[in-house]
Amino acid sequence: MVVKVHVPGACLVRLIWSVGSGGTMINVLGASNTGAIAITQAIADTLDSGIKNALNAGTYKTSLAPSTILEAVGVRDISNPDLPEFLGAAASVPGTGTGDDLPRQAALVASLRTAHAGRGYRGRIYLGGFTEAANDHDGTVATATVTSAGAFISSIRTVMNGAGLPLAVVGRNREAKSIVTTVTHTDGTTSTKTRSYPATAGHVDVVTAVEIRNDTWDSQRRRTTPGSVSTFARALYRETIPA
């Protein structure tokens, strides 16, 4: 049975990029919605245009390949299961970098910190779609790329704050489970060990710090080949059916 994502006071914001020849790269960001703002098409359009404007205005896009295109920004309220995602429709924004594309899986990782410690209260953003100009002579990430990437994430935070949806780390709800291990010994006897995990409620914690902790390329292996990720970006045709 699939556990549906259901976290009170939380939203998911997706940055949907097309990369290379037919591939897709998606960054999923958490957002705090403790004010219970109604998530509508207007909110999606605000996030979409604001984040695309930030990409256009900054220098981060000069590290991205022209085939790396921010197609759409979507937002979905997950305070209740099965609510729809709304996608913005502003013009897409391509990268303007020069040189050959870096491998699809090459990623610059930004760490998200909150006021709480522990693995469940931290997040990561795997940025990708770079050209060789983002790579320094020693194989590390160029300083200018690190700086511009940090500035782009800061701009995303500003846009999300302006929409009343601060960037956050969202922890999903988990059902209680028990794992039973039975060992058959050489003498034919058996012993059983049960390990139980309690149910945990979902949580949302506003990001208090964003860090790019090193200039080493990381890997997001799901982006390795064009067919390894969803090809969904934006519908080629869409008709909204009146209620």
C-alpha positions in Angstrom: 0.0 0.0 0.0 1.4 3.4 -1.0 1.6 6.0 1.7 0.3 9.3 0.2 2.3 12.4 0.9 0.2 14.4 3.4 1.9 17.0 5.6 -0.3 19.7 7.2 0.9 23.2 6.5 3.2 22.2 3.6 3.5 22.6 -0.2 5.8 21.2 -2.8 7.3 23.6 -5.4 8.8 22.0 -8.5 11.3 23.6 -10.9 10.9 21.6 -14.1 13.8 21.8 -16.6 14.3 20.2 -20.0 17.9 19.1 -20.6 19.8 17.9 -23.6 17.8 15.9 -26.2 14.5 15.0 -24.6 15.5 14.7 -20.9 13.9 16.3 -17.9 15.5 17.5 -14.6 13.2 18.3 -11.7 14.1 20.1 -8.5 11.5 19.5 -5.7 11.5 22.2 -3.0 9.5 22.2 0.2 7.4 25.2 1.3 5.8 26.2 4.5 2.1 27.1 4.3 1.2 27.4 7.9 -1.0 30.4 7.0 -3.2 28.1 4.9 -2.9 30.2 1.7 -5.2 28.8 -1.0 -3.0 27.3 -3.7 -4.3 28.5 -7.0 -3.2 29.1 -10.6 -2.4 32.7 -9.6 0.1 31.5 -7.0 1.7 29.2 -9.5 2.0 32.1 -12.0 3.5 34.3 -9.4 6.2 31.7 -8.5 6.8 30.8 -12.1 7.3 34.3 -13.4 9.3 35.4 -10.3 11.8 32.5 -10.4 12.2 32.7 -14.2 12.8 36.5 -13.9 15.4 35.8 -11.3 17.2 33.2 -13.5 17.1 35.7 -16.4 18.4 38.6 -14.3 21.3 36.7 -12.6 24.5 35.2 -13.8 23.7 31.6 -12.9 22.3 30.9 -16.4 25.8 31.6 -17.9 26.9 28.3 -16.3 24.0 26.4 -17.8 23.9 24.9 -21.3 21.5 26.4 -23.9 19.8 23.1 -23.9 19.1 23.4 -20.1 15.8 25.2 -20.1 13.6 26.2 -17.1 10.2 25.2 -18.6 7.8 25.6 -15.7 7.4 26.1 -12.0 4.6 24.1 -10.3 3.1 24.2 -6.8 1.0 21.7 -5.0 -0.7 21.9 -1.6 0.1 18.6 0.3 -1.8 19.5 3.5 -4.5 17.1 2.1 -3.8 14.2 -0.2 -4.8 14.2 -3.9 -4.8 18.0 -4.4 -3.8 19.1 -7.9 -0.5 20.7 -9.0 -0.7 24.1 -10.7 1.9 25.0 -13.3 2.9 28.5 -14.3 2.9 29.4 -18.0 5.5 32.2 -18.4 8.0 31.9 -21.2 10.7 29.3 -20.6 14.3 30.5 -19.9 17.3 28.7 -21.4 20.9 28.7 -20.2 23.4 30.9 -22.0 26.7 29.0 -21.2 29.3 28.0 -23.8 31.2 24.9 -24.4 30.3 21.2 -24.2 27.7 20.0 -21.8 28.9 18.3 -18.6 27.6 14.7 -18.1 23.9 14.7 -17.1 24.5 13.4 -13.6 27.0 16.1 -12.7 25.4 18.1 -9.9 26.3 21.0 -7.6 24.7 20.3 -4.2 23.3 22.9 -1.9 22.4 21.9 1.6 19.4 23.3 3.4 19.5 23.8 7.2 16.7 24.4 9.6 16.5 25.3 13.3 16.5 21.6 14.2 19.3 19.1 14.1 19.1 15.6 12.6 18.8 14.0 9.2 15.0 14.6 8.9 15.5 18.3 9.3 17.9 18.9 6.5 17.5 19.0 2.8 19.5 19.1 -0.5 19.1 20.7 -3.9 20.9 18.9 -6.8 21.6 21.6 -9.4 22.5 20.4 -12.9 22.6 21.1 -16.6 26.0 22.8 -16.7 28.5 23.3 -19.4 32.3 22.8 -19.2 32.7 26.5 -18.5 31.3 25.8 -15.0 34.2 23.4 -14.5 37.5 24.7 -13.2 40.9 23.6 -14.6 41.4 21.2 -11.8 38.0 19.5 -12.2 36.2 21.3 -9.4 33.2 23.7 -9.7 34.3 27.1 -10.8 34.0 29.8 -8.0 31.8 32.0 -10.2 29.4 29.1 -10.6 29.2 28.4 -6.9 28.5 32.1 -6.2 25.9 32.5 -8.9 24.2 29.2 -7.8 23.9 30.5 -4.3 22.5 33.8 -5.5 19.9 32.0 -7.6 18.7 29.9 -4.6 18.6 33.1 -2.6 16.4 34.6 -5.3 14.1 31.6 -5.2 13.7 32.1 -1.5 12.8 35.7 -2.0 10.1 34.8 -4.6 8.7 32.1 -2.3 8.7 34.4 0.7 6.9 37.0 -1.4 4.2 34.5 -2.2 3.8 33.6 1.5 5.4 30.2 1.0 8.8 30.2 2.7 11.4 27.6 1.6 11.3 24.7 4.0 12.3 21.1 4.6 9.3 18.8 4.5 9.4 15.5 6.3 6.8 13.0 5.1 4.5 11.0 7.3 5.5 7.4 7.9 3.4 4.5 9.0 4.3 2.2 11.8 6.1 -1.0 10.7 7.7 -4.1 12.2 10.5 -6.1 10.6 10.6 -9.8 11.8 13.8 -11.7 11.2 13.9 -15.4 11.7 17.3 -17.2 11.9 17.6 -21.0 11.4 20.6 -22.3 13.3 22.8 -25.2 12.4 21.2 -27.4 15.0 17.8 -26.9 13.5 16.4 -24.5 16.1 15.2 -21.0 15.1 15.2 -17.6 16.8 13.1 -14.7 15.9 13.9 -11.0 16.3 11.3 -8.2 15.8 12.3 -4.6 15.3 9.5 -2.1 15.5 9.3 1.4 14.2 6.6 3.8 15.4 4.5 6.0 13.1 5.8 9.5 12.6 3.9 12.5 11.6 4.9 14.7 8.7 6.6 18.0 9.6 7.6 21.2 7.9 10.5 23.4 9.0 11.5 26.7 7.5 15.0 26.8 6.1 17.3 29.0 8.2 20.5 28.6 6.1 21.6 27.5 2.6 25.1 26.2 2.2 27.2 25.1 -0.7 29.7 23.3 1.4 32.3 22.4 -1.2 33.3 22.7 -4.9 33.3 19.0 -5.6 30.9 17.7 -8.3 28.4 15.3 -6.9 26.2 12.9 -8.9 22.5 12.6 -9.4 22.5 9.2 -11.0 18.8 9.3 -12.1 19.8 11.9 -14.6 22.5 9.8 -16.3 20.5 8.9 -19.4 17.6 10.6 -21.2 15.2 7.7 -20.4 16.0 7.5 -16.7 13.8 10.4 -15.7 10.3 11.6 -16.4 9.9 13.3 -19.8 7.1 15.5 -18.4 7.7 19.2 -18.6 4.7 21.1 -19.9 1.8 19.8 -21.9 2.0 20.5 -25.6 -1.7 21.0 -25.6 -3.9 21.7 -22.6 -7.6 22.5 -22.3 -9.1 23.5 -19.0 -12.6 22.1 -18.7 -15.1 24.5 -17.0 -16.8 23.2 -13.9 
